[in-house]
Amino acid sequence: MRASLRTSLLLSGAFITLLATGVTAAEIFPDVPVGHIFEEPINALVNAGVLTGNPDGRFYPDRQVNRAELLKMLYKATGKIPDASSRACFSDVERLSWYESYVCDAAAHHYVEGYSDGTFRPANPVNRVEALKMITQVIGIPVENIGEDARQVVKFVDVSISAWYTKYLYAAYVKGILPIAGQDTSRFFPDWPLLRGEAAAMIFNALNTDLVERRQGSSVSSAASAQSRSSTVAGSSSSSSDAASFDVPFPFESAGKFTARKSVTYRFTLDHAAVVSTVAGLQAGQPGSISCRLYLMAESGFSFEYFMGFQEGSSCTLKTALKPGSYQLQLAPTIADTTFSVKAETTTTGDGSDGFGEAQTLPFNLARTGTLAPGDYQDWFKFTVSATQTLQISVTDSTQLTCLIYPMEDVDLYGFSGPSCGQRYEYQPGSYVIAVGRMSPADARQTYTVLAQ
């Protein structure tokens, strides 16, 4: 059962209180169940009236947020009221629309800028770095210019230290707005559209960051804070205060307690190819849930092959076909100071499509049908692009399945918008791997088709 949530946020000279007095762990939306990766920030912001659901009673945490919608969220989160006289600011901002005053007031306060052609493009999906700039500007979180030493924090292979947005990304990590769940990899994918669940997590963290800074009367962007956060940015581990790391022989079994909501990492070496079963779970009676990520670490310290665990109840499970190499298993809780156990061992129950090395070739314009049998969590597919090509990867039923596209090491992602299932993208030459995963209970059977066209 989740403890009562009471987070007071000092904003614009007034307190906004997020209250769920006496509320135990219960789902507000059917698509944000107890234990969902973004359950806490979504429920907190919905209770505060910052976010709302849809008329059908669902929240749609995986739906994209557009530029106008994010501005409205931020104004509501900070208690700001847009000046009703703020009108006619951009050529494509519709007069008397619901969003006109938010966009025009934000422009007047220099929170946002338009494009060189005089447009704002309010209906365009806001990408991750645009969102970070809006969040810091509207909430009023200081962002400083950075130098090469920021590379100790911003270790992403697809982020240039000279990019316009890197100072916002740096500030987000140093001040605790990031990382949010699911963003502990070697790539940040700055051009990816922000999703509603991600927006809730970023805003929630930013509001708490602002409150802490106002209470302390000082910034947390110190060199010590930057160093302590650097290990979580690229999915690597160290002896920093933000994460506990252990070197263990494989197979292994362990138990422990999370410190606050900091992750725990297990490092191990696999000397032969094998299908590995990993089960991590909170111990009986513990509130919340646990996430698990498994990374194959390259010599550079980055990871191009990583696995997202299947979460159900208070446990997280991986069944992965692994090649020999060095691995890191990262566990993270949704509730602070909970206790857990984890076990990783080889298994003989793989179905021949459990990882990057077992990915099946996906021809263009030819749908492939697959089935996730009970106890099978993901199926893997691969394709190669020989020259720049616009494609869309589609999976049915996408509302009941997860779909991730991994650009491999031979793909140049600099300046390239990371690919996402269900969207048309200009794929750069190189190889790609698709993971189709279940969302339904582990004992369900799910049949699907996957198509690249």
KOLNUSE-321176 format. One record per residue (C-alpha): residue number from 1; y, x, z; chain. Coordinates in nm, 3 decimals. Example, Ala and Ser with C-alpha at 12.3 -4.5 7.8 and 13.67 -1.06 7.14 Angstrom:
! residues 2
     k        py        px        pz   c
     1    -0.450     1.230     0.780   A
     2    -0.106     1.367     0.714   A
END
This chain:
! residues 453
     k        py        px        pz   c
     1     0.000     0.000     0.000   A
     2     0.342     0.139    -0.094   A
     3     0.598     0.177     0.182   A
     4     0.924    -0.016     0.165   A
     5     1.172     0.138    -0.079   A
     6     1.529     0.185     0.044   A
     7     1.735     0.425    -0.163   A
     8     2.111     0.412    -0.113   A
     9     2.313     0.545    -0.403   A
    10     2.675     0.651    -0.355   A
    11     2.846     0.574    -0.684   A
    12     3.211     0.525    -0.783   A
    13     3.321     0.501    -0.420   A
    14     3.076     0.222    -0.337   A
    15     2.714     0.193    -0.233   A
    16     2.454     0.041    -0.462   A
    17     2.141    -0.019    -0.259   A
    18     1.801    -0.040    -0.419   A
    19     1.603    -0.262    -0.187   A
    20     1.248    -0.380    -0.184   A
    21     1.241    -0.464     0.183   A
    22     0.891    -0.538     0.297   A
    23     0.760    -0.518    -0.059   A
    24     0.417    -0.363    -0.087   A
    25     0.256    -0.223    -0.397   A
    26     0.248    -0.512    -0.643   A
    27     0.320    -0.537    -1.009   A
    28     0.644    -0.696    -1.127   A
    29     0.539    -0.680    -1.492   A
    30     0.185    -0.707    -1.634   A
    31     0.248    -0.399    -1.850   A
    32     0.370    -0.194    -1.549   A
    33     0.072    -0.227    -1.315   A
    34     0.038    -0.064    -0.975   A
    35    -0.012     0.306    -1.037   A
    36     0.172     0.308    -1.372   A
    37     0.330     0.645    -1.444   A
    38     0.681     0.495    -1.417   A
    39     0.610     0.216    -1.169   A
    40     0.843     0.341    -0.894   A
    41     1.163     0.395    -1.099   A
    42     1.113     0.079    -1.305   A
    43     1.058    -0.142    -1.000   A
    44     1.348     0.017    -0.811   A
    45     1.595    -0.031    -1.095   A
    46     1.474    -0.384    -1.168   A
    47     1.518    -0.476    -0.800   A
    48     1.871    -0.333    -0.819   A
    49     1.951    -0.537    -1.130   A
    50     2.001    -0.228    -1.346   A
    51     1.708    -0.312    -1.573   A
    52     1.554    -0.642    -1.673   A
    53     1.232    -0.750    -1.833   A
    54     1.189    -0.946    -2.151   A
    55     1.166    -1.326    -2.188   A
    56     0.787    -1.302    -2.221   A
    57     0.764    -1.151    -1.872   A
    58     0.684    -0.797    -1.987   A
    59     0.889    -0.478    -1.952   A
    60     0.762    -0.281    -2.254   A
    61     0.793     0.069    -2.102   A
    62     0.687     0.230    -2.433   A
    63     0.956     0.057    -2.640   A
    64     1.243     0.269    -2.773   A
    65     1.594     0.242    -2.626   A
    66     1.891     0.231    -2.861   A
    67     2.229     0.397    -2.801   A
    68     2.409     0.081    -2.695   A
    69     2.131    -0.030    -2.460   A
    70     2.133     0.301    -2.273   A
    71     2.509     0.281    -2.220   A
    72     2.476    -0.066    -2.069   A
    73     2.197     0.056    -1.838   A
    74     2.416     0.343    -1.718   A
    75     2.719     0.124    -1.659   A
    76     2.512    -0.118    -1.453   A
    77     2.348     0.169    -1.263   A
    78     2.683     0.318    -1.163   A
    79     2.863    -0.009    -1.094   A
    80     3.116     0.064    -1.367   A
    81     3.277    -0.237    -1.535   A
    82     3.392    -0.174    -1.892   A
    83     3.752    -0.255    -1.972   A
    84     3.744    -0.586    -2.159   A
    85     4.036    -0.469    -2.370   A
    86     3.831    -0.179    -2.508   A
    87     3.776    -0.299    -2.864   A
    88     3.752    -0.183    -3.225   A
    89     3.656     0.175    -3.148   A
    90     3.405     0.249    -3.427   A
    91     3.368     0.100    -3.773   A
    92     3.009    -0.013    -3.711   A
    93     3.062    -0.160    -3.362   A
    94     3.050    -0.534    -3.413   A
    95     3.355    -0.719    -3.283   A
    96     3.289    -0.940    -2.979   A
    97     2.927    -0.821    -2.960   A
    98     2.756    -0.783    -2.621   A
    99     2.781    -0.406    -2.643   A
   100     3.134    -0.360    -2.783   A
   101     3.309    -0.317    -2.449   A
   102     3.045    -0.073    -2.320   A
   103     3.064     0.151    -2.626   A
   104     3.442     0.139    -2.656   A
   105     3.503     0.197    -2.285   A
   106     3.260     0.492    -2.291   A
   107     3.444     0.635    -2.590   A
   108     3.779     0.592    -2.416   A
   109     3.650     0.789    -2.115   A
   110     3.496     1.054    -2.344   A
   111     3.145     0.983    -2.221   A
   112     3.033     0.951    -2.583   A
   113     3.155     1.054    -2.924   A
   114     3.097     0.902    -3.263   A
   115     2.976     1.063    -3.582   A
   116     3.198     1.240    -3.834   A
   117     3.197     0.931    -4.057   A
   118     3.362     0.721    -3.787   A
   119     3.046     0.536    -3.682   A
   120     2.863     0.511    -3.349   A
   121     2.531     0.373    -3.477   A
   122     2.466     0.154    -3.171   A
   123     2.129     0.027    -3.295   A
   124     1.988     0.377    -3.354   A
   125     1.723     0.490    -3.107   A
   126     1.879     0.733    -2.860   A
   127     1.690     1.061    -2.853   A
   128     1.604     1.258    -2.542   A
   129     1.895     1.502    -2.551   A
   130     2.155     1.241    -2.646   A
   131     2.030     1.044    -2.346   A
   132     2.071     1.344    -2.114   A
   133     2.431     1.388    -2.224   A
   134     2.508     1.018    -2.170   A
   135     2.340     1.019    -1.828   A
   136     2.527     1.323    -1.699   A
   137     2.861     1.210    -1.841   A
   138     2.853     0.847    -1.721   A
   139     2.713     0.927    -1.376   A
   140     2.946     1.227    -1.343   A
   141     2.694     1.505    -1.286   A
   142     2.860     1.843    -1.352   A
   143     2.731     2.035    -1.654   A
   144     2.825     2.401    -1.686   A
   145     2.814     2.638    -1.981   A
   146     2.507     2.860    -1.981   A
   147     2.403     3.207    -2.090   A
   148     2.080     3.382    -2.180   A
   149     1.964     3.369    -1.818   A
   150     1.913     2.996    -1.870   A
   151     1.604     3.089    -2.074   A
   152     1.428     3.129    -1.738   A
   153     1.452     2.751    -1.704   A
   154     1.466     2.627    -2.063   A
   155     1.140     2.781    -2.187   A
   156     1.058     2.528    -2.455   A
   157     0.949     2.669    -2.789   A
   158     1.138     2.397    -2.977   A
   159     1.471     2.441    -2.795   A
   160     1.724     2.707    -2.896   A
   161     1.941     2.847    -2.617   A
   162     2.239     2.806    -2.853   A
   163     2.182     2.438    -2.931   A
   164     2.465     2.201    -2.832   A
   165     2.241     2.009    -2.595   A
   166     2.074     2.298    -2.409   A
   167     2.332     2.301    -2.130   A
   168     2.251     1.935    -2.058   A
   169     1.879     2.009    -2.060   A
   170     1.934     2.306    -1.828   A
   171     2.140     2.096    -1.587   A
   172     1.876     1.823    -1.589   A
   173     1.605     2.064    -1.476   A
   174     1.815     2.252    -1.224   A
   175     1.946     1.933    -1.065   A
   176     1.614     1.746    -1.059   A
   177     1.671     1.481    -1.325   A
   178     1.379     1.639    -1.509   A
   179     1.090     1.678    -1.534   A
   180     0.966     1.322    -1.536   A
   181     0.598     1.239    -1.560   A
   182     0.443     1.340    -1.890   A
   183     0.697     1.609    -1.982   A
   184     0.527     1.923    -1.849   A
   185     0.443     2.093    -2.179   A
   186     0.564     2.390    -2.382   A
   187     0.770     2.161    -2.608   A
   188     1.046     1.921    -2.513   A
   189     1.071     1.736    -2.847   A
   190     1.450     1.693    -2.818   A
   191     1.471     1.458    -3.118   A
   192     1.206     1.216    -2.993   A
   193     1.334     0.866    -2.921   A
   194     1.370     0.784    -2.552   A
   195     1.138     0.511    -2.424   A
   196     1.228     0.243    -2.168   A
   197     0.997     0.385    -1.902   A
   198     1.136     0.735    -1.956   A
   199     1.491     0.601    -1.936   A
   200     1.414     0.436    -1.602   A
   201     1.273     0.762    -1.462   A
   202     1.569     0.973    -1.580   A
   203     1.830     0.728    -1.450   A
   204     1.651     0.689    -1.117   A
   205     1.632     1.067    -1.070   A
   206     1.994     1.114    -1.177   A
   207     2.120     0.854    -0.929   A
   208     1.933     1.021    -0.646   A
   209     2.058     1.362    -0.759   A
   210     2.416     1.233    -0.753   A
   211     2.372     1.092    -0.402   A
   212     2.228     1.417    -0.270   A
   213     2.507     1.625    -0.424   A
   214     2.777     1.399    -0.283   A
   215     2.617     1.413     0.062   A
   216     2.583     1.789     0.055   A
   217     2.927     1.836    -0.096   A
   218     2.801     2.106    -0.328   A
   219     2.608     2.160    -0.648   A
   220     2.241     2.251    -0.648   A
   221     2.274     2.457    -0.964   A
   222     2.219     2.789    -0.787   A
   223     2.017     3.081    -0.915   A
   224     1.754     3.019    -0.649   A
   225     1.715     2.657    -0.754   A
   226     1.693     2.760    -1.119   A
   227     1.421     3.012    -1.040   A
   228     1.221     2.765    -0.830   A
   229     1.216     2.513    -1.114   A
   230     1.134     2.750    -1.397   A
   231     0.758     2.729    -1.355   A
   232     0.736     2.354    -1.418   A
   233     0.933     2.358    -1.743   A
   234     0.668     2.507    -1.969   A
   235     0.361     2.376    -1.792   A
   236     0.292     2.717    -1.638   A
   237     0.240     2.789    -1.270   A
   238     0.362     3.045    -1.020   A
   239     0.415     3.086    -0.650   A
   240     0.743     2.893    -0.659   A
   241     0.830     2.631    -0.402   A
   242     0.798     2.354    -0.659   A
   243     0.424     2.383    -0.711   A
   244     0.112     2.512    -0.540   A
   245    -0.115     2.721    -0.766   A
   246    -0.473     2.831    -0.712   A
   247    -0.703     3.060    -0.908   A
   248    -1.052     2.914    -0.897   A
   249    -1.389     2.993    -1.059   A
   250    -1.534     2.730    -1.291   A
   251    -1.693     2.487    -1.205   A
   252    -1.494     2.399    -0.896   A
   253    -1.441     2.127    -0.638   A
   254    -1.139     2.111    -0.411   A
   255    -0.929     1.888    -0.188   A
   256    -0.577     1.914    -0.055   A
   257    -0.246     1.748     0.025   A
   258     0.058     1.725    -0.198   A
   259     0.384     1.861    -0.060   A
   260     0.634     1.583    -0.122   A
   261     0.576     1.491    -0.490   A
   262     0.529     1.848    -0.610   A
   263     0.242     1.924    -0.844   A
   264    -0.068     2.127    -0.769   A
   265    -0.213     2.357    -1.036   A
   266    -0.564     2.503    -1.064   A
   267    -0.611     2.801    -1.297   A
   268    -0.955     2.885    -1.430   A
   269    -1.123     3.068    -1.716   A
   270    -1.396     2.922    -1.935   A
   271    -1.614     3.188    -2.096   A
   272    -1.804     2.955    -2.330   A
   273    -1.743     2.633    -2.523   A
   274    -1.835     2.324    -2.323   A
   275    -1.759     1.958    -2.264   A
   276    -1.592     1.943    -1.923   A
   277    -1.562     1.640    -1.696   A
   278    -1.267     1.643    -1.456   A
   279    -1.210     1.371    -1.198   A
   280    -0.911     1.377    -0.964   A
   281    -0.834     1.102    -0.717   A
   282    -0.643     1.014    -0.407   A
   283    -0.851     0.997    -0.094   A
   284    -0.941     0.658     0.052   A
   285    -0.647     0.467     0.194   A
   286    -0.381     0.677     0.021   A
   287    -0.100     0.488    -0.160   A
   288     0.003     0.540    -0.520   A
   289    -0.184     0.718    -0.796   A
   290    -0.235     1.062    -0.944   A
   291    -0.181     1.207    -1.292   A
   292    -0.375     1.496    -1.444   A
   293    -0.296     1.729    -1.736   A
   294    -0.510     2.012    -1.869   A
   295    -0.353     2.298    -2.067   A
   296    -0.511     2.573    -2.276   A
   297    -0.274     2.862    -2.215   A
   298    -0.183     3.099    -2.499   A
   299    -0.102     3.465    -2.439   A
   300     0.265     3.376    -2.475   A
   301     0.237     3.153    -2.168   A
   302     0.280     2.834    -2.370   A
   303     0.029     2.564    -2.447   A
   304    -0.026     2.407    -2.788   A
   305    -0.347     2.230    -2.683   A
   306    -0.323     2.005    -2.382   A
   307    -0.495     1.690    -2.261   A
   308    -0.348     1.384    -2.090   A
   309    -0.576     1.227    -1.831   A
   310    -0.682     0.862    -1.825   A
   311    -0.536     0.691    -1.518   A
   312    -0.710     0.398    -1.357   A
   313    -0.642     0.286    -1.004   A
   314    -0.588     0.589    -0.783   A
   315    -0.789     0.828    -1.002   A
   316    -0.735     1.033    -1.318   A
   317    -1.020     1.137    -1.548   A
   318    -1.060     1.384    -1.833   A
   319    -1.359     1.439    -2.060   A
   320    -1.268     1.731    -2.283   A
   321    -1.445     1.954    -2.534   A
   322    -1.302     2.297    -2.452   A
   323    -1.314     2.631    -2.628   A
   324    -1.335     2.957    -2.431   A
   325    -1.001     3.053    -2.277   A
   326    -0.764     3.031    -1.983   A
   327    -0.681     2.683    -1.854   A
   328    -0.446     2.520    -1.611   A
   329    -0.518     2.182    -1.453   A
   330    -0.203     2.019    -1.318   A
   331    -0.217     1.729    -1.073   A
   332     0.086     1.525    -0.964   A
   333     0.121     1.226    -0.726   A
   334     0.339     0.918    -0.755   A
   335     0.382     0.896    -0.376   A
   336     0.485     1.192    -0.160   A
   337     0.254     1.374     0.081   A
   338    -0.071     1.208    -0.024   A
   339    -0.413     1.373    -0.001   A
   340    -0.648     1.419    -0.295   A
   341    -0.975     1.562    -0.419   A
   342    -1.070     1.706    -0.758   A
   343    -1.393     1.814    -0.927   A
   344    -1.438     1.988    -1.264   A
   345    -1.780     2.060    -1.415   A
   346    -1.966     2.065    -1.747   A
   347    -2.123     1.745    -1.876   A
   348    -2.369     1.646    -2.148   A
   349    -2.220     1.302    -2.216   A
   350    -1.969     1.399    -2.484   A
   351    -1.970     1.196    -2.807   A
   352    -1.871     1.478    -3.046   A
   353    -1.504     1.378    -3.064   A
   354    -1.363     1.492    -2.731   A
   355    -1.103     1.754    -2.816   A
   356    -0.913     1.970    -3.061   A
   357    -1.221     2.163    -3.174   A
   358    -1.413     1.840    -3.241   A
   359    -1.133     1.659    -3.425   A
   360    -1.259     1.475    -3.735   A
   361    -1.077     1.513    -4.066   A
   362    -0.846     1.221    -4.146   A
   363    -0.791     1.183    -4.522   A
   364    -0.459     1.044    -4.641   A
   365    -0.451     0.675    -4.742   A
   366    -0.804     0.612    -4.616   A
   367    -0.849     0.429    -4.286   A
   368    -1.113     0.554    -4.045   A
   369    -1.277     0.325    -3.793   A
   370    -1.375     0.445    -3.449   A
   371    -1.500     0.308    -3.118   A
   372    -1.422     0.416    -2.766   A
   373    -1.745     0.338    -2.584   A
   374    -1.754     0.285    -2.206   A
   375    -1.684     0.619    -2.038   A
   376    -1.521     0.765    -2.352   A
   377    -1.149     0.824    -2.310   A
   378    -1.017     0.971    -2.636   A
   379    -1.115     1.032    -2.998   A
   380    -0.961     1.315    -3.199   A
   381    -0.860     1.347    -3.566   A
   382    -0.690     1.618    -3.772   A
   383    -0.502     1.652    -4.098   A
   384    -0.315     1.926    -4.281   A
   385     0.014     1.906    -4.468   A
   386     0.049     2.164    -4.745   A
   387     0.411     2.081    -4.834   A
   388     0.681     1.875    -4.662   A
   389     0.564     1.513    -4.676   A
   390     0.675     1.181    -4.529   A
   391     0.388     1.005    -4.352   A
   392     0.317     0.733    -4.101   A
   393     0.020     0.749    -3.864   A
   394    -0.091     0.398    -3.766   A
   395    -0.349     0.292    -3.509   A
   396    -0.474    -0.061    -3.440   A
   397    -0.444    -0.211    -3.187   A
   398    -0.149     0.009    -3.082   A
   399    -0.066    -0.218    -2.786   A
   400    -0.407    -0.146    -2.634   A
   401    -0.440     0.221    -2.730   A
   402    -0.245     0.540    -2.680   A
   403    -0.175     0.765    -2.977   A
   404    -0.042     1.121    -2.957   A
   405     0.024     1.360    -3.246   A
   406     0.006     1.732    -3.171   A
   407     0.178     1.973    -3.414   A
   408    -0.026     2.292    -3.396   A
   409     0.096     2.649    -3.370   A
   410     0.137     2.689    -3.748   A
   411     0.401     2.411    -3.764   A
   412     0.768     2.510    -3.750   A
   413     0.931     2.249    -3.527   A
   414     1.276     2.400    -3.505   A
   415     1.517     2.129    -3.613   A
   416     1.220     1.899    -3.682   A
   417     1.197     1.559    -3.521   A
   418     0.860     1.547    -3.344   A
   419     0.613     1.303    -3.497   A
   420     0.519     0.980    -3.326   A
   421     0.251     0.725    -3.412   A
   422     0.378     0.412    -3.583   A
   423     0.689     0.583    -3.718   A
   424     0.759     0.747    -4.054   A
   425     0.836     1.117    -4.022   A
   426     0.895     1.409    -4.251   A
   427     0.600     1.632    -4.162   A
   428     0.647     2.005    -4.208   A
   429     0.364     2.216    -4.357   A
   430     0.085     2.294    -4.114   A
   431    -0.195     2.134    -3.918   A
   432    -0.178     1.834    -3.687   A
   433    -0.419     1.675    -3.441   A
   434    -0.419     1.308    -3.334   A
   435    -0.558     1.184    -3.003   A
   436    -0.641     0.813    -2.984   A
   437    -0.696     0.707    -2.624   A
   438    -0.785     0.400    -2.425   A
   439    -0.554     0.192    -2.212   A
   440    -0.814    -0.065    -2.107   A
   441    -1.059    -0.012    -1.817   A
   442    -1.304     0.275    -1.855   A
   443    -1.603     0.042    -1.892   A
   444    -1.454    -0.151    -2.188   A
   445    -1.548    -0.097    -2.552   A
   446    -1.254    -0.060    -2.792   A
   447    -1.280    -0.051    -3.171   A
   448    -0.984     0.066    -3.378   A
   449    -0.874     0.202    -3.714   A
   450    -0.650     0.501    -3.775   A
   451    -0.462     0.556    -4.100   A
   452    -0.232     0.828    -4.238   A
   453    -0.025     0.713    -4.537   A
END
